[in-house]
Amino acid sequence: MAPQAQAQVQPARPVAKGQPARAASAYPAAPAGAGYRFGPAPGWVKALPPAADTARVEPAAGTKARREPLVDLQIHLAPRSATATYVHLQRVALDSSTLRDVSEPQISFNPAYQQLVIHAAAVLRDGQRQDRLKAARVELMRREQQLERQMIDGVRTALVVLSDVRVGDVVEIAYTVEGENPIFEGRFASLLHVASDDPIDRLHLRIEGPPERPLQVRGVATDLQPERFTEGGLQVLRVLRERVAPVPDETSTPPWFKVFPALHVSEYAGWPEVDRWARQLFAPEPLQPAVAEQVAAIRARAATPEQQVAEALRFVQDEIRYFSVSLGESSHRPKPASQTLADRLGDCKDKVMLLNALLAGLGIDARPTLVSTLRNRGLRNFLPAHDVFDHVISRVRLGGAVYFLDPTLNGQGLSLDKRGYLPYGAGLVIGGEGAEAAGPVAIVPPAFAVDGLDFRQDWDLSDLRRPAQLRTSMKATGLAAERWRAIAAQAGVDRIAETLGGFYVKAVPGLVSVGAPALRDDRESNEFELTLQFEHPAPGRYRRGQLELEFPTVELGDALSVPPEARRRYPFWLDGPRSLELRIAITGPQALSGTPPAPQQVADKHFSFQARVEVKDRTLVSVNRFERRSDEVLPADMEAYRERIGRARQLPNNQARVALVDVRDKALEPQFAAIDRRLDKYRAGRPDLLYQMLQAGEIARLVDTSLLDRVDPRGRMAARVLAERAEANNLLGDFAAGLADAEAVLKLEPPAEEAAAALAARGVALVGLGQPAQALAAFNEQARLGSSQPPGSWLGTTHYLLGDYAQAEAALRDNAANTTGEVRQFTLLWLYLAAERQGGRGRAAIADELASVDTGREGWGSLLLRYLGGALDREALLKAARAKPEEERLRLAEAYFFIGQQLAAQGRRGEALPWFERAVATQAVPYREVTIARWELQRGAGAAP
């Protein structure tokens, strides 16, 4: 069914001061066959009274920069002649963004039963009115606005183009549209808005008509009621408002909620009167031979009544092409069923007539049902009238079950219990009995209706010699399947695959699509499943024989959504599938251990979200399930809803740690025994932090060495493992091995992250080998990569070792500005030394930091800074270093080193050397301070730095 053609300006609004009178001969002549004419306003149009208030209202924040000084809409109902609608608008563009909209008003009308008369076109500038009617260019656009939807409605748009319109000008247009669609048999119904998203200085609405045409009025989203009075023997409804504030709009507002306040005016006395009007339109024809032949064919293909209904619906949906020619009365009057069958095309009303005729031939009760895709269940807020509907479907009664079927849909499931059911909200069953005869009835999906999406991510990391494999699938069922099937029919499966694949590739950098998408589309079960394949050379973060993985959960985004507005005035529409499940499975090379966390749930009256983890042998499965329980969130519930959605977003178990090496393997026992023997000399009564660091480094080196035999030696995983082993070798003081591993990584020409890790290890190894110049080159190259692993304070340290104190200071200041906590404090220690080497400026370089130190909560780094800054003496520093036995050797190594470096920076190198010897004697080999202290000793006691 095509909606009633309404005369309107785009955007349409009502208006104000009377326009100057002019003789009929003064109007320009329209071109022959133009479809419109120029002329004076009708004599029944009433002038507005003087404004009581000249103040104006401005646009609301975030709305269009536009204002309407005047909206005047007057409707004249005659006893027998057609309705006429007079519109007088004044609009102002407040900046250039709305200038085109304001200066090019559009007027829509249907020439099949309407005539357009243009009365005025003017510009008001600086208090002067400039008549632009003769100079205006009027273009009658004949393009069908709804042709993309296979609809021809005959509506034309007159585009009035005014030249020389500037920001701040008042653009005025006045016109009348005469006539109405004869299909309504002279009954009037219209929705008149009393506010919009633009501020309106003066709003005038007036309807006049003979007393024998009683008008019902109902406010929708407003308590406003019009004045009612008699004037010149006519009944009059009038609204006159000044300074009408704009009404803000919000995203995702449900269709049943009316945002912009309006008055619904109707001439119908009740729904039975609407039903009588519609029954005449949908009166069935006698069963014709061609229709009877099709009935017999359906009966032959389908045995049960349910199957016959499903087959008849499939035939009309799939084999009768949708096309609407809604010209004049055909906007609402359907074709006979036999003609639609012969034409093999029709719109919603034509298809309903054919479907109902087929079902009637099968002895099944089917009735046309008027619905509104625009208003949904909100149509029950309006008066009985023909203008509240824009679509028609079929109500089918089968035994004790009732189905609401839409023959215009395509690609639905092939059975009544598997197909999708749209929530039309409410509808008027034509010719209905009982409750159906009283007015619109509720139309909600039946309890058995399915509307779900199931997503799967299957990650296979079982074979480390090949890239990680990812297989994703999206399975839609019921209504969701039909929606995806329609998208596939329009856009193509490849386009859908590219879009879905793009989400995964964006969420997981390095992921590469492989192979063609696989589609399984089964209309019998009403399932639509799309499978994609990907590879990744080395997902996650490698650390000591384990992969730390984080998987995308983009599939949950729409389900766990909240409105963007901070404060919500209107309901928030929940329009996703009824259910959504995301299952992520990770299969690794080793059996998984540990106990999964307990299942978790967040739920309220709007939704339920559950998350659980399952572990079986080598596979970990994370299951996240969403169920929608409501279709809207009311403003009063919004705060609690946001809080619960926030908690639900924290539940998905999308992180996993996968062991690549089984440290319990008996084959590794001899190596662990060797580690214990090597570490014996580091035991100090009981294992302290130094011992634990060395033990962790030994285990990491062993695990990395074991893993290198199981991965592709040329792959990215090998580069990651070698880079970590180089770091472990450096931590253990085996700098030659660390350098060899770093060089091996760089020969693989790895991506930036692995290259940066290798360059860092190379630089540290070269410092350990007493080659600071080559180390500086490695750190500079690392910095040029721009990766997430910058060299940090190592640049400054190597410049310092080379005697480039000015460059060292610059590099250390830059690093201090980009770090926090203890990392920053240790950078400042080296900054002190570099500044101290340049004229004794060390204390000044760290003065600001010392001034901000909280002595009551200072850490070890702060104590070292206070010592160098002169706020703590040597004995106090050494006492603090020995305060924690488990950290004593590590802290003493740093304390001895920085005492020695301060002495050396002050020219007292002879006094410094014993302190370097003490630092080395702590055996804290993982610390750079010990490495550099050893280097200082190797340079010789008498060598100048």
N, C-alpha and C positions, 0 to 999 in steps of 0.2 A: 504494500500500500504506500503510495506517495504522500508525504505530508502536505497539508493544505498550503498553497502558495500564499505567502504573506507579503504585503507591500512593506518595504523597509529600506532604510539607509544603512550602509555598512560602514562603521558600526551604527546601528539604529538607536535613536533616542528621541523623546518628545520635546516642546517649546515657547513662545513669548511675545514680544512686542509686535503690534500689528505692523504690516508692511504698507507703504504708501499706495494709495489708489492710483490707477492709471486706466485710460480708456482701452477698450478691447482692441482698437485699431493700432494701439501703440506696441502691441506684442509682435515679436518677429514671427515669420511663417516658418513652420518646420518643413524640411525637405519632403517631397512626395514619397509616400510609403515608408516614412520614418518610423511609424509605430507609436509616435507620441505627438503632442501638439503644445503650443504655448497659449496661455490664456489667463484671465483673471481668476482669483479665488472664488469658489462658489458663494452664493449669497447667504447660505445657511451658516457659514463660518462666523464665529463670534470673536470680537476683539477682546483682548485681555484687559482687566482693570489695571490701573497704575500699580507699580511695585510698591509694597509697603516698606521694603528694606533694600537699599541699593548695595549693601555689603555683599561680598562674594566669598565663596568657599574655595579653597585651593586643593589640588590633588593630594592624595595620601602618599606617604613615603613608599617607594618601590612600585608605584603605578605609573601608567603612561603620562607623559607631560602634555596633558590635554585638559581643556575645560569647556563646559557647555553653558553659555549664558542663558540659553533658552531651549526648551523642548516643549513643543506644543503639538498635541495629537488630538484631532477631533474626528469623530465618526458619526455619520448621519445614516440612520435607518429609516427608510421610507416604507409606507404601507405595502406597496407592490413593486416599486422599482428597486434596483440593486443598491447594495451598500456602497457608500463612498467614504474614503478615508483621506483626511487632510493632514499634512505634516509640515511643520514649520520649525526649522532647526537653526541654531546659531552655535558655532564651534570655534575654538581658539587653539592654535598650536603654541605651546609654551616653549618649545625648542625645536630644532630642525628635525629631530627624530620622528615627530608626528606631523610635520608640515605637509607631506604628500597625502597622508590620510585625510587631513582636514580640507585640503584644497581640491580634492577629487572625489566629491560625494557620489555614491552609487545608489541607484533606485531600482529595485527589483519588482517586476510585475509579470503577469501572464497574459499575453495579447489574445489568447483564445477566449477569454471572458472578461478582460480588464482593459481599461484605457488609462493612459498616463497623461496628465496635464501639468506642465511646469509653469509655475506662477512667478517665481522670483529667484534670482541668483545675484548676490551682492557681496561686497566687502566693506566692512566698517573699519576705518583707519583714522586715528586721532580725532574721533568724534564726528567724522564725515562719512556719509554713506555713498559708496560708489556703485552704481547700477552696472552689473556685469552680464545681464541676461542676453543682450544682443551679441556680446563678444564671446560668450561662453561656447565652448565646443562640446557638443553632445554626441557621444559615440554609443550606438546601440550594439552591445556585445551579444552575439548570438550563440556563443559557445555554451554547450550544455555543461553546467557545473558538475553534474553527477554522472557524466558519461563513463568515467572510470569504473563506476559501480554498476555499469550496464543499465543506466536509467536515463530516459529522456522525459523531461517534465514540461518542456516548452517555455520555461521561465526565461525572460530576457532581462538584461541589466543595462540600464541607461547610465553611462559614465559621464558625469558633468565635470569638464576640465576647465578650471579657472586659472588664468595667467596672473602673474605679478601678485602672488600671495606671500606675505612675510610673517615671520614669527611675531605674534601679538595681534595680528589682524583677526577681526571677527568675520568668519565666513558664514553667509546666510543662504539657505536654500528653502524653498517652499514649493509644494506640489500636492496634487490630489490624484489618488488612484480610484477609479470608478469601476464598480462591478464586483461580482463574487462568483465562485464556482457554483453552477446550477445543481451540482450533485447534492448540495446541502439543503436544497428545497426551501431556500429563503430563511433557514434558521441561522442565527448569529451566535458565534462563540469566539472569544479572543482572550489572549493573555496580555495584560498591560503592565509593563514594569514601572515601578514608582521610584527606582533608584538604579544606579549602574556603577561601574568601576570608575567613571568620570564624575567630578563634582558638577552639580547642576545649580545654576543660580535661580532659575524659575522653571517649574515643571507644571504643565497644564494638560490634564486629560479630560476629555468631555465626550460623552455618548448621548445622543438624543434620538428619540424614536417615538412612534405613536403608542398610545396607552395599551393598545391591543397586543403589543409585543413585550410582554413582561420579561424583565431581565433579572437573573439571579447574580449575586456578586459574592465572591469569597476571597478573602486575603490569603495569600500563600507566602509564608515567611514574613508576614506583617500583620499587625492588628489594625492597620489603616482601613477605614471605610469611606467610600465617596459620599459627597452630599447627594441627596435625592430631592428634586423639586420639579414642579411643572412650570413650563414657560411656553407661551404661545400654543397651548394645547398639546404640547409634547412632554413626555417624561424625560428628565435629564439626570444623568449621573456625572458628577464632576469632582475632580481632584485638583487643587491648586496648592502647590508647595513652593517654598522659597528656601534657598541655601540648603540644598539636599546634599548631604555629605556622601563621598564615594564609599562604595562597599568593597572592601578588599576581598580578593579571591585567594584560595589556597590550593596547593597541589593535592592530587588524589582524593578529591571530595567525591563521595558516592553519588551516583546519578539520582538516587531517590531523595537527596537532600537539596532543597532549593536555596541557593546562595543569594541570588538577587531578588529582593522582595517584589511582589507583583499582585495585581488584582485579576482574578479569573472571572470573566463575565460570560454568562451562557443563557441562551433562550430556552434550553431544554428544561422541562419540569422535573425530570428524574431519569434514572437509568432505563426504565422500561421504554421511555420514549426514544432513547438512543438505540435500544435493541430493536424497536419497530423499524427505525430508519435503516439499520444495518441489515435486517432480515430481508428487506426488499432488494438490497444490493446482492445478497448472497443466495437468493432463491435458486434452488437447483433446477436444472432442465431435466426432462424425462430421459431415462437411460437410452443413450444413442448406440447404434450398432458397434461403432469403433470402440467405445468405452466398454461395452459388454464383452467384446472380443478380448480386450486387455484384462478384464475381470476373470474371464475363463482361463487365460494364460497364467495369471497369478495363482488361481486355485489349483492349476495343474502342477505348478512348481512348489507350492507350499501347502503342507497338510493341515497344520493346526491354525486356529485363529491368530495366535501370536506370530507365527511365521508368515501368515498372509498379510498382517499389518506391516511387518518389517519389510516384506518384499514389495508391497505397494509403495511404501515410503522410499525404499531404495530406487525404485523405478522413477518416481517423480523427481527425486533429488538428483540422480545421476544421468537420466536420459532425457529430461526436460530442461533445456538450457535456460538459465536465468536471464531475462531481459525485460525491462520495464518501459512501456510507452504510456506515460501518464499525462495525457493531454485532455484538458477539460474534464468531462465526467469519468474518463478512464483512469483518473487519478485514484478513484475509490471503487469504481464499478468493475468487477472482474469479468473476464471473458467466459463464455460457456465452456464447460469442461471439454466438450468434444472439439472445440476450436483450439484450445490449448494443446490437446493431444495431437491434433493435425499439424499445428504450427511447430510442435516440439520446442516451444519456448514460452515463457511467461514470467510474471513477477510474483511476489509473495501471494497476492490475492488469487491470481490465476492458478498457481500451483496448489493452493489450499482447496480451491473449487474442484480441481481434478482429483487430488488425493481423496477428498471426501466423497466424490462421486464413485471412485473405485471401491472405497470401503463400504459405501452404502450398497453397492452391487454385491458385496461379500456378506451383507447382512450385519455390518458393524456400525455402531453409533459413532458418528464423527461430526463435530460442530466447529465452524470457524470461531476463532477467539482473537479479539482485538487486544494488542499489547503495545507497550511503549518501550523501545530500546533507549530512549532519551531519559525517561522518568522512572522506569522500572516500577518497583512497588510504590513509589511516591505518587503515582497517578491517582491513588485513592485520596490524596490531599486536594484534588481538584474537583470542580463541579462536574456533574454529568454533561458531557459534550463530545462532539465528534473530533475536536482538535487536540485531545489529549493522547491520541493514538498515532503511531507511525508505522505499525507492522501488524501482520495477522499470521497466526499459526493455527494448528488444528488440535482440538480437544477430542481424544479418542477414549471411549469407555469400552473396556473389554472385561466382561464378568464384573468382579468387584474392584478392578484396578482402573485407574485413570492415568492416561499419558498425555502430555502436551508435546506435540511433535511439530518440528519446523521443516517443511519440505524445501525450503530455500537453501538449506545447508548442504555441503558436499563432503564426501569422504567420511561419513559417519560409520560407526560400527554397524554390522549387518543384522544384529538381533536386538530386541527391545531391552534385554537385560544387560547388554554390553555397551550399548551406544551411550554417548554423552548427553547430559541434560543441562541446558542453559538455565540459569536462574532469572527468568523473565520478571519475577517479582509478583505481578498481578495482571489479570486480564479479564475482559468481558466476554463470556461465552455467549455467542449469538444463538438465540432460540433455546437457551438453557432452561432448566426447570429447577424448582426448589431453591436452594441457596444460590445457584448460578443465576437465577432470574432477578435476584435482589441487587446485583451490582458486581463489580470486579471481585474475582476470587483469587486466593493466593496461588501463585505458581512457583513452587520450589522443587529442586531436584529430589527425586524419590530416595528413600533411605539406602536402596541397593546401588545407586549410581556411583560409579568410580571416577575419580579425578585425581590422578597421582603421577608423580615423577620419581623415578628411582635412578640415582647416579651411582656409578661404580668407578673406582680407580684401583687397578690391579698393578702393583709395582713388583717387578721381578728382578731381584738383585742376587739371584742364586749363583750365577756364573760370572765371576769377577773378571774373566778374560774378554768379556763382551760388554758393550754399553748396557746400562740399566734399561729395562723394557717397561713401558707403561701402556696399558690397555685401558681406555676409558669407554664407558657406555652410558647412554641416556635412554632409559625405557619409559615411555609415557603410556598411560593406560586411561581408558574412558575419555572424558572430555579433553584432558590434556593431550591425548593421542590425536584427537581430531583437530585440535588447534595446531599441533606440530605438522600434521599431515597437510593442513591448508597452507602453512608456511612453506613446506617443501614443494607443494604444487605451484606456488607463486614464485618462490625464489630459487628453487632447485636444491637438491641434496648437497651438491658441492659447495654452494654458498653457505648453507647451514654448517657444514663441516668446517669451513674456513673460519666462520665466526666463533663456533664453540672451541675449535682448536686454538684460536687466537687468545682466548681467555687463559688456557693452560700455559701456552708459551710465554705469555706476559707474566703469569704468576710464578713460573719456574724458569728463570733465565738459563739458557743452554739446552732447553728441551727442543727436539726436532721432530717434526711430523714425518712418519714413514708409511708407505703403502696408501692404498685408496680407502676411503671410508666405506664401511659395510652397513647396509640398511636392511632391516627386517620390518616389513610393514604388513601386518595381519589384520584385516578388517573383521574377520570372524571373531577373534579374541579382542579386537579393538586395541591392539598394541602397536606402538611405533618405536622401534629401537635403532639407535645409531651408534656404531662402534668406531673408535678412532685408535690409531696406533702411534706411539712416540718412542724415541730413544733419547737417552741422556748419557754423555760420556762419563760423568762422575757427579751424581747429585749429592746434595748435602754438604756437610762439613766433616772432614776426616780428622779424628783425634785418637791416637793410641789404639789402633786396631778396631775402632768403631766408627760408624757413620751416624752423625747426628742429622736427622732428616726432618724437614718441615714441609708438609704437603698442602697444596692449595685447597681452600674450601669455598671457592667462588660460587659453587652451586647453591650454597645456602644464602647468598646475599639478598635475593629478593624476598625470601621467606622471613628473614630476620630484619626487616626494614622498619624504619621509623620516619615520620615526616620531617622535612628539613626545617620547618618553622619552629622557633623556640617556644612560641605560645600558640596553641591551636584553638581556633574559634569554632571550627566545624568538625564533623566526624572525619576520621581517617579511614579510607577505603582499603580493606584487605581483600585483594582480588586474585591472589595466587591460587595454585592447586590446593585441594583439600589436604593432601599429604605429600611429603617430600622426604626421601631418604637418601643419605650419602653414605656409602660403604667404601672405606679405604682399606685395602689389603696389601701388606708388605711381606714378601717372601725373601728371606735372606739366605746366606750360605751356611749358617750355623743354626742349631736349635736354640730357641729363645728360652730364657729363664726369667724368673721373677713372677710375682703375682700381679695381675692387672688391677687397676683401681676399681672401686665399687661403682656401679651405674649411677648416673646423676640425672636429675630432671628439674626443669623449671616449667611451671604451668600456671595458667589462670583461665578466665572464661573466654579469652580470645585465642589462645594457642597452647600447645604442649610441645616441649622440646626435650628429647631424651638422648643421652650419650652413654655409650658403653664400649668396653674394649674386651676382645676375646683373643686368647693366645692358644695356638695349637701347633706343636712341633716347631717348624721354621717360619710359620706365618703368624703375623699379628694383624688383627682386623679391628678397625675403629668404625663403629656404627653410630650415625647421628640421624635421628628421625624427628621430623616436624609434622604436626597435625594442626590444621586451622580449625578453630571451633566457632568462629564468628566471622561476619563479613564487614564489620566496622568497629572502630574504637571511638567511643564518645569522648568529647573534650574532658569531661570530669574524670575519666579513667586514664587519660593520657600519661600523667606523671608515673603512675604505677606500671603502665604498659612499657614505657621507656626503660624503667628500672629493670623489669623482668627480661626484656629483650637484651639489655646490656649484660645481664647475668647469663642469658642463653648463649650469647656470642663467645663467652669465655669457656663454654663446655666442650666444644668439638675437640676430640683427641686427634689432632693433626700433626703431632710431633712423635718421633720414635727414635730410639737408639738401637742400631743393628750391629751386632758383633760380627766382624769379618774373620776373626781368628778365635779359636777356642783355647783360652789359656790353660784349660784343664787337660789338654791333650798330653798324654803320657810321653809323647815324643819330645816334648819341650822340657821334661824334667831335668836332663843333664845341663841344659843351658841355664835353668833357674839355679841349679846348684853352683854353677860357675859364677853367677852373679853374686850369690851369697859370699863366695870366697873372695871375690874382688872387693866387696864392700866391708869385709871384716876390719880393715884398717881405719875405716871411718866411724866405727862404733865408738861412742863416748859414754860408757856406762849403760845408757839405754838409748834407743834410736831417737834422735832429735830431728828437727826440721831439715837440717842439712842431709842427714842420712835418708830421710824420706824423699827428698828431692832427687838425690842420686839414685835411689832405688827406682823411683818413677821413671827416671831417664833410662836406666838400664832395661826396665821392662818395656818401655816404648821402643827402644832400639831393637830388642829381641822380637817384639811383635811385628814391627815394620819389616825386619829382615825375613821373618817367616811369611808375611803377606806378599812380599815382592815375588815369591815363587809362584803365587796364585793369580796374579793379575797380568794383563797385557803389558809387556815391558815397554811398549811404545805408546801406551794410552795415558789419558789424563790422570787416572787413578794412580798409576806408577809414579807420575810426577808429584802427586800429593804425598804419597808415602815416602818417596826419597827426600822431599823437602822436610818432612817431619823427622826423618832419621838424621838428616844433616843437623837439625836443631838439637836433637838428642845427643849426637856426638859432640857438638859444641858445649852443651851443658855438662857433659862428662869430661870435658877438657881434651877430647880427642879431635883436635882441630884439623889435622891432616885428613881424617876420615870425613869430617864435616865438610871440608872443602871439596873432597872428591864427590860426595853425594850432591852438593850444590851444583857442581859442574855437570854432573850427569843429568840433573833436571833441566838445566839451561840448554843442553844439547837436544832435548826433546822439543824445543821451541814451544813451550806451554803457553796457555792463556795468561792474562795479566796477573791474576791472583797467585797462581802457582809460581810464575816468574818472580813476583815480588817476594814471596817467601824464600825462594832459592837465593835471590840476591841478598836478602837480609842474612841468611845463613852464611853465604860466601863472605860478606863483609865481616861478620863476627869471627869466622874462622881465620881470616887474614889478619885481624887484630891479634888473635891468639898466636899466630905464627910470626908476629913482629913485623907485619908489612902494612902499616897504616896508610900509606899512599895508595896501594892497590885496594885497600878496604874502602877508602874514601870514594874511589871510582865506582865501586859496587853500590855504595849507599846513594850516590848521586843518580845512578841509573835506576835504582829502586824508586827514588823520588820522582823521576821523570815519567814513570809508568802511570802515576796518578791513580793507583789502586787504593783499596781500603786498608792497605798495610804500608803506611809511610815509614821511613826509617827512624822517625822520632828524634831522640837526643843523640843517636849514634852519629849523625852528621856533625854536630857540634863537638862530640867527643873526639872523633878522628881528626878534625881540624885542630883541636887542642893538642893532640899527640904529635901533630906535625909542626906545632909552633905557630900556627895561623890563628892567633888569639882573637883578632878583630872579626874574622869570619866565623870563628867558633862562637863568639858572643852573639853575632847576628842570628846564626842558626838556632842557638839555644833560646834566644828571646822569642823567635817565631814559634818554636815548639811549645814554650811555656804559655804562649797566648792561646794555644789550641788544645791544651790538656788540662786535666783537673786532678785533685787528690794527690796521692803519693807520687804518681808519675810526674806531675808538675813539680812537686817538691824536689825530687831527685834531679830534674832538669835544672832547677834553680841552684842546686849544689855545684853543678858544673858551670853554670853561669857565673857564680861567685868566683870560681877559680880562673875563668877566662878574663873577667874584669880585674881581678887581683893582679894578674900578669901584666895588666896595662895601667901601670901607675897606681896600684894599690886601691882600686875602686870597688873591690869585692863587696865590702859592707854596704856601700851605697846602692849596688845593683840589686841587693835583696832586702833593702830597708822596708819597702812597702809590704812585702810578704811578712816580715818579722813583726811589723806593727799590727797585723791582723791575726796573729797566732793566738789561739785560745790556750793559754798555758795549763788550764785545768783539764783539757781534753786533747792535748797534743799527742801525735803519734811519733814514731821513730824518725821519720823524715823531718818533722818539725824540730826535734831535738838536735839533729845534725845541723840544720839551718841556724838554730840559735847558737850552737857552738861556733860555727864559722863567723856569725855576726857579732860575737863577743858577749852574748847574753848568757852563756853557759860555759863554765870552765871545764878543763880536760878531765879532771877527776870525776866531776858530776856526770860527764858524758859516758865515761867508761863504767861508772857505777850503774847507769841506766842500761847500758848494753848487757851487763851481767844479771839484770833484774829478772829475766825470764830464761831459765836454764835451757828450755827447748829451742830458744832462738839465739842463745848466747854466741855460738860460733859465727853465725851469720852476721849478727849485729857487730861483733868485734871486728870481723873482716872489714866492714864498712867504716867503722870508727877509726881503726888503725890507718886505713887507706886515706881517708879525708884529712886526718891529722897530718899525715906525711905530705899530701898534696898541698895543704895550706903552707907548710914549712917550705916546700920546694918553690911555691909561687912567690913566697916572700924572700927568695934568694938564699935559703938556709938548707940547701940540698943535703949537706952532710948530716944534718939532724933528721932529715926526712927518711934516709935509707933504712934505719932500724925499724921505723914504723911500717915501711913496705915489707920488710922481712917478717914482721909480726902478722901482717895481713895474709901473706902467703902461707905462713905456718898454721893458720886456722883450717887450711885444706878446703875452704869454701869455694871449690872450683866452679860451681855454676854461676858465680857472681863475676861480673866484668871487673869489679874492683880488684879481685885477686889476679885476674888475667893481666890487667894493666900494671898492677904492682910488680908482678914477675917481670914484665917488659921493662919497667923502670929500673929494676935491679940489674937486668941484663945489659942495659946501656952503660953500666959502670958507675962507680961511686963518684968519679971526678968529671964525668961528661956533663956538659951544659945542656939543658933541655932545649 
